[in-house]
Amino acid sequence: MKPKGDWQGGIEIIFQKIESLHAAVPNHTGDWYFTGKYPTPGGYRVVNQAYLNYFEKSEGRSY
């Protein structure tokens, strides 16, 4: 897929494994966005509510 218009550029995909992320920023629990391992029980509640809001087409916030 390429952008609309007369674009002639290239795309380079850069990938970092979760293990490398952990090595780069040790003792940080911020990988939940990529792994789904939420650091708190409240994180699971928010993600479940976000799914329900999406499924029900609700405009409300998840938290």
Residue frames as qw, qx, qy, qz and C-alpha x, y, z in Angstrom:
[[0.000, 0.890, 0.457, 0.000, 0.00, 0.00, 0.00],
 [0.431, 0.068, -0.006, 0.900, 1.32, 3.45, -0.81],
 [0.042, 0.547, 0.363, -0.754, 0.05, 6.92, 0.10],
 [0.454, 0.762, 0.460, 0.017, -2.32, 8.73, -2.26],
 [0.111, 0.941, -0.160, -0.276, -0.88, 11.12, -4.76],
 [0.734, 0.603, -0.273, 0.154, 2.39, 11.11, -6.65],
 [0.510, -0.738, 0.437, -0.067, 4.61, 9.94, -3.80],
 [0.784, 0.461, -0.414, 0.045, 7.82, 8.17, -4.84],
 [0.208, -0.678, 0.617, -0.340, 9.48, 7.60, -1.46],
 [0.591, 0.080, -0.802, 0.036, 10.40, 4.36, 0.24],
 [0.696, -0.577, 0.074, -0.422, 9.34, 2.74, 3.48],
 [0.428, 0.314, -0.786, 0.317, 11.63, 1.07, 5.97],
 [0.756, -0.538, -0.204, -0.311, 10.15, -0.98, 8.81],
 [0.168, 0.488, -0.700, 0.493, 12.19, -1.03, 12.01],
 [0.820, -0.369, -0.352, -0.259, 11.42, -3.82, 14.46],
 [0.018, 0.503, -0.707, 0.497, 12.62, -4.29, 18.03],
 [0.605, -0.235, -0.760, -0.029, 11.94, -7.45, 20.01],
 [0.566, -0.758, -0.127, -0.298, 10.39, -7.16, 23.47],
 [0.855, -0.317, -0.105, 0.398, 13.52, -8.71, 24.96],
 [0.497, 0.282, 0.023, 0.820, 15.60, -5.90, 23.44],
 [0.226, -0.733, -0.151, -0.624, 13.16, -3.34, 24.80],
 [0.767, -0.627, -0.137, 0.004, 13.55, -4.81, 28.29],
 [0.771, -0.088, -0.036, 0.630, 17.34, -4.68, 27.93],
 [0.270, 0.503, 0.107, 0.814, 17.21, -1.04, 26.79],
 [0.318, -0.533, 0.133, -0.773, 14.95, 0.14, 29.64],
 [0.467, -0.112, -0.846, 0.232, 15.37, -2.26, 32.56],
 [0.139, -0.345, -0.683, 0.629, 13.02, -2.08, 35.57],
 [0.294, 0.162, -0.070, -0.939, 10.31, -0.33, 33.56],
 [0.385, 0.292, 0.854, -0.195, 6.76, -1.71, 33.35],
 [0.360, 0.572, -0.005, -0.737, 5.78, 0.31, 30.28],
 [0.026, 0.190, -0.848, -0.494, 5.75, -2.59, 27.82],
 [0.406, 0.335, 0.761, -0.379, 2.06, -3.35, 28.39],
 [0.485, 0.615, -0.058, -0.620, 1.10, -1.55, 25.19],
 [0.408, 0.497, -0.695, -0.320, 3.10, -4.11, 23.21],
 [0.152, 0.140, -0.971, 0.118, 2.72, -7.25, 25.34],
 [0.596, -0.420, -0.438, -0.525, -0.74, -6.89, 26.89],
 [0.625, -0.291, -0.599, 0.406, 0.76, -7.56, 30.34],
 [0.155, -0.820, -0.091, -0.543, -0.73, -4.70, 32.31],
 [0.328, 0.304, -0.628, 0.636, 1.19, -3.60, 35.43],
 [0.253, -0.037, 0.571, -0.780, -1.92, -3.14, 37.58],
 [0.212, 0.399, 0.888, -0.083, -5.33, -4.79, 37.97],
 [0.249, 0.718, 0.252, -0.599, -6.86, -1.44, 36.98],
 [0.078, 0.456, -0.599, -0.654, -5.15, -1.70, 33.61],
 [0.056, 0.166, 0.959, 0.224, -7.13, -4.83, 32.79],
 [0.168, 0.644, 0.628, -0.404, -10.34, -3.07, 33.84],
 [0.162, 0.684, -0.122, -0.701, -9.61, -0.14, 31.54],
 [0.066, 0.269, -0.783, -0.556, -8.74, -2.29, 28.52],
 [0.095, 0.352, 0.931, 0.010, -11.86, -4.40, 29.01],
 [0.175, 0.724, 0.417, -0.520, -14.01, -1.27, 29.27],
 [0.099, 0.556, -0.415, -0.713, -12.35, 0.14, 26.14],
 [0.019, 0.020, 0.925, 0.379, -13.27, -3.04, 24.26],
 [0.116, 0.571, 0.784, -0.212, -16.87, -2.82, 25.46],
 [0.130, 0.716, 0.084, -0.681, -17.05, 0.84, 24.47],
 [0.071, 0.364, -0.667, -0.646, -15.74, -0.02, 21.00],
 [0.039, 0.198, 0.963, 0.180, -18.06, -2.99, 20.58],
 [0.055, 0.685, 0.679, -0.259, -21.11, -1.01, 21.75],
 [0.300, 0.549, 0.268, 0.732, -20.02, 2.09, 19.79],
 [0.395, -0.824, -0.343, 0.217, -20.06, 4.08, 23.03],
 [0.308, 0.803, -0.096, 0.501, -18.57, 7.57, 23.12],
 [0.589, -0.797, 0.078, -0.108, -17.64, 7.34, 26.82],
 [0.146, 0.708, -0.665, 0.188, -14.13, 7.16, 28.25],
 [0.800, -0.013, -0.599, 0.027, -12.74, 3.86, 29.47],
 [0.525, -0.135, -0.565, 0.622, -11.44, 5.26, 32.72]]
